Amino acid sequence: MFGGWELGRLAGIRVRIHWSFLLLPAFVAWSVGSMAGAQAALAAVLFILAIFGCVVLHELGHALAARRFGIGTEDITLLPIGGVARLQRIPRQPLQELVIAVAGPAVNVVIAASILVGTLVAPNGAATLLDSDVLSGSFLGRLFWANIALVIFNLLPAFPMDGGRVLRSVLAMMMPYTRATDWAASVATVMAVLFGFLGLFGNPLLILIALFVFLGARGEAMMVRMQPVVEAEIVQAGDLMQQQFLTVPSYARAADLAAWMPRTNQRDFPVLEGQRLVGMLRDADVLMAMASGQRDRTAAELMRRDVPTVLRNDALLETYTEMERMGLGSLPVADASGLVGLLSRDRVRRWIESLQLKTSPSMARSQL
C-alpha cells in the first residue's frame, strides 16, 4: 500500500502504520502547541500514541482469537480513525465470529481494569479517576476513560465496528447468515444516517464516522452475498482487469487534465513518476480543483496515495473487499513487469450480477 511502513511484528503478525496516521499526531501537536506551548503539545502526542498502543492490542486480541480457530491475520494497520486487523477469511460459524468480535473490546476492558486496580491502590487513587476524563486529568486517568470509550464505540451495533459483527453473529444463530448480514447492515445504515444528521449540527467527526459506517455496512453486505457466487468461479483480479487504460504523469496540471479527462470513459487514472506508480487520481478531484481556481495544482498534489496495488493473480473476492472497504473506484493491477491493468469496482459488480442472474432464475425474473 502506498505510504505504509512496517513497524515490526507482534505474535508473528505484521504491524503497519499508514502514512495518513501521521496527520493525527501532527494535527494534535499543532493545535495544542499553538494554545498551550511545546510541553503540552508533547504530552498530548504521547497520550495519542498511548491510545493507539491500546488500539494495537485491541486488534491483536481479534487476531489471536481468530488464530485459535485456524484463521490467520495478514497484518494490523494503524489509521487515523483506528486500527484494522485484516483476517484471511471471515469466520462463517456464528460462535466463532462472536468470540473474535468480542476479543478486541475485551482487551480494552482488561487494560482499563488494570489501570483501575493500579490507580486505586495508590494514595488518592479514586480521586485521580473521578477528576479525569478523556480530555483532562492525569495521564492514567485519561487513558482509563479512553479505553472505556473504545469499548463503548466498538460495541455500537454497526459495521464495521465489532458491535456490528456481534449483532450479525447473534442473528446468524437464529437465521441464515446472509439474512443476518442484511439485518445487521440495515441497522448500521440507520446508525450512519443518525450520525450524519447529528454531525450537521457542528460536529464534522460524526459525519466522517457516518461515512465510515455506511461504506462498511454496504461493503460487508455485498461481500457476503457475492462470496458463494465468486468462490464457485476460479477468478483472479487479472481476469477482469481493463488492459487498455490511460495514465497521467505526476507533474500534469489540473487545467491540462480537465481539458481531456471528460472525453474519456475512464474515471480513475494511475499516476506515474517515470515508470513508477505513485498514486491514483479521480476525475472528480481534478474538477473540484478547477472549480476552486486551483488550475496549476499537479496530479501528484491531487492524487490519492493510500491505494493498494493488486497483483494479477490475486483472488478477486479479497480484491473487491478491499475496494469496498476503502471506497475506491478502481485499483491498479501489476505483475513482475510492472503496471498491466486497471480493475474497476463497477466492472466487478457487473460480473457478479451476471453470475447471480445465471445461478438464480428467481432473481433474474425479479429484475426483469
Helices and strands as residue ranges (DSSP letters): E 4-10, E 13-18, G 19-22, H 23-36, H 38-68, E 73-79, E 82-87, H 94-120, H 125-130, H 139-154, H 162-172, H 177-199, H 204-231, H 237-240, E 248-249, H 254-260, G 261-263, E 268-273, E 276-282, H 283-291, H 299-302, E 310-311, H 316-326, E 330-335, E 338-344, H 345-359, H 361-367
